[in-house]
Amino acid sequence: MSFIIETCVAQHIGDRKEQQDRAALYPHPQHKGALLAVLADGMGGHTGGALAAEQVLFKARQAFEAAPPNPNNVNEMLAAGINDAHDGIMLTRFTSEQDPHSTACLLVLQPGRADWAHCGDSRIYHFRGTERIARSSDHSYVMDLVRQGKITEAEAENHPNKNIVTSCLGDTAPPRIDFGATEPLAGGDCFLLCSDGLWAYFSEAEMGRVLTEFAPRQAAEIFINTARDRAKGRGDNCSLVIVRLAQPEPPRPLTTR
């Protein structure tokens, strides 16, 4: 079944002095229906984080365009984009006085399926209607505690160390990469990539409702305006990518007089 793909990329600098998040969408230049969504939350002081996030977009797109994605090679391609970006960030670190780091979220949409990979605490959500089907698990101190059964996800939300990231690109250790996938796709499937400057202010029920009731551009505006309001002047950079699949309307029957 074919779908209409509706998309939006949106960002806000928040209450920071510099926008160090990066987000983008890239259709494959040769393969119709193949689409790459990328989001990166850069860290590392003045300009350093932005440079790191730029590396994520550049290397992810390079890996995506180097070969046509298919179910047999897609995880290899996603890992190459993240690992190559890590290598590029490390090179910048060694050749400058900056200490750049970045998270990475990559989503590849191709006919019949979607695949994704991430490192860090930026998130990838998959909603089908208002129901959350999947969500990436943060590489963070508190989520490690959740995975070990020491605290609940509700307790993690209010933990004093919830902002400690345990894996990212540009760190001394290789990036930890987790993968996800879904097939077959269905009308109403919606994928949301977002930085912690956005997801920290929403429940999943709110996200699902907004993504279902509004077109991607309107949903993005609602997300950012609400995050800004709830941040109360202390907001981080916030960024998001929305990719939604809609079923085309059936053709109207011909009428004769």
N, C-alpha and C positions, 0 to 999 in steps of 0.2 A: 504494500500500500504506500502511495506517495503522500507526503505531507507538505504543508506550507511551513517554512521556517521563519519564525518571528524573532528578532534579536534586538538587544540594546546593550551598549557599553556606557557606563556613567561613573563619574568620580567627583569628589569634593575634597578640598585641601583640609577641611576641618579647622581646628584651631592651632595648627602647626604653621611653621614659617615656610615649609617647603613641601611640595607634593612628591613623595617618594614611592607611592604606589604606581603600578603600570597595569593596564588591561587592554586587550585587543581581541579582535576576531579576524581570522584569515581563511577565506575560501581556498581550496586547493586549486592551483592554476590549470591543472589538466583533468581533474577528476570531479565531474559534476556531482553534487550532493555530499562531498567531503568538506568538513568545516573544522577548524581548530579554534578553540577559545583558550585564552591564556590570561592569568592574573598573577601578579607578583607584588608582594609587600616588601619594599626595600628597607634596610636598616643599616646604620653605620655612619651617622653624623652628616655634616653638610656635604651634599652632592653624592656621597659614597653610596647611600642606599638607593638613590635614583639610578646610578650607574649599574648597580647590581641588578635591579629590577629590569633595566633595559637589556641586560645580558640574557635574562630569562626569556623575554619576548623574542629577541633575535635568534637565539639558539633553538628555541622551540619551533619557530617558523622554519628555520633552516632544516631541521630534522623532518618536519612534516612535509616539506616540499621536495625533499631528496628522494622519496619513494612513495608510490601510491599506498595509502593505508589499507590494510585488510586484517581480518581477524587473526591471522597467523603472525603478523609482524607488529601489531599496533602497540603492544606493551614494550617491545624493544625500541620502537620509535619514541614513545613517551619517555622512557628511561634515558635514551640518548639525549633528548632535549634538555632534561634536567641535569644530567651528569656533565654535558658539554658546557652548560651555563655555569655550573659549579667550577669547572676548570677555568673558565674565562674570568670568573669573579676572583678566584685565587690568584690568577696572574695579575689582575689589577691590584690586589692586596700586596703582592710582592714588589710591584713596580711603582707604588705610590705610598704616601703617608696615610692613606685612608684605610678603613677597616670595614669594607662593604660586606653585607649579608643580604639574603633575600629568602622569602618563602616562594613556593611555586605551586600553581594549580593549572593543570593542562587537561582539556577535555577535547576528544576527537569524536565528531559525529560523522557517521557514514551510513549508507543505506541499510536500514534494519537494525542498527545497533549504535550504542555510545560507549566509549571507553574513557577512563580518566586516570590520572596519577597526581599525587601531591607530595609535598614536603613542607613541613612547618605547620603554622596554625591558621593559614588562610583555608577557607572551606569550599567544598563542592557539595551541593545539595541536589537531589533528584526528587522532584514532586510529580505525582500523577494525580491531577486535580488538587485537592487540598491535602492529600495523604503524602507524608514523607516516606519515600521508598528507600532511599539510601542517603548517607551523609559521611563524608570523609572524617576520620578520627584524628584530632590534632596531635601533633608531635610536641607535646608540652608536659611540664612537670605534673600538673593536676590530672591530665588525661592518662598519664602513665599510672598514677594512683588509682584512677577509675578502672583501668584495665587489670590492675592487680587486685581489685576488689576491696581496696582500703577505704575508698570514699565513693559516694554516689555522684552521678552527674549533677544532681541538684546542689550537692555540697561543693562541687568543683566550681560552680558558677560564682560562689561567694568566697572562694578560697583566696587568702592574701597573696599567694604565689601563682595565681592563674595566668599571669603574663610571661612566665618563664618558658621559653621555647627550648626544646631538647634536641632538635635537629633542624638545620637550615642550610641553604647553599652559602658557601664561603666560610663555613666552619672548618676547624682542623680535621674533623672526622668526615668521611664521605657522607653525602646526604642520604637520609633514610627515605625510601620511596615506597609508598603504598599505592595499590592499584584497585580499580573498581570497574564494573561493566554492567550493562543491562541490554538484554535482547529478548524478544523483539520490542521495538518501540511502539508506542500507541499515541493516538491523538490525545492531546492534553498533557503529555509529558513535558516537564519544564525543568531545566537545569539552571542553577544559580551558583556562580562562582563569586566569592566575596571575601574581602579582608576583614580582620577582626575589628577594625574601626566601624564596620557595619553590623556584622552578625551579633556582636555583643549586646545589641539593644533590642533584639527581637526573639520572641518565642517561635518555635517551628510552626505552631498553629497560625500565628500572625503571618509568617512568610507564605504559607500555603494559601491562605485566604487572599492576600494581596496579589500573588502570582496568578491565581485563578480568576479573580474578578476584574483585573485590569490588564490592558495591553502592556507589553514590556516597557515601553517608554514611560507610560503613566506609573507603572509599578516602580520603576527605578526612581522616579521623582518622589513618590511616596516614601520609599525606603530612605533616601538620602535626607529628605526634609524631616522625617521622624527621628532618624538617628541624630541629626543636628539638634533637634529640640531636646531629646533625651540626654544628650551629652552635657547640656547646660554649660557651654563654654569651655569644656575640657576634652573636646573630641579629637580623635586621631584622624589621619587621612582615611577616607572611606572610598572604596571602589567596588564595582560589581559588574558582572556580565550575566545577562539573561539570554537563554536560548530556549524557545518554546516551539513545540510542534502542534500545528493546528490542522484539522482535517479540512480539505477544501469543500466548499459548498457544492452539493450535487447540481448539475446543470438543470435549468428550468425546462420543463417539457415544451415542445413546440406546439403552438396553437394554430388552428386553421379557421378561417372564416367560411 
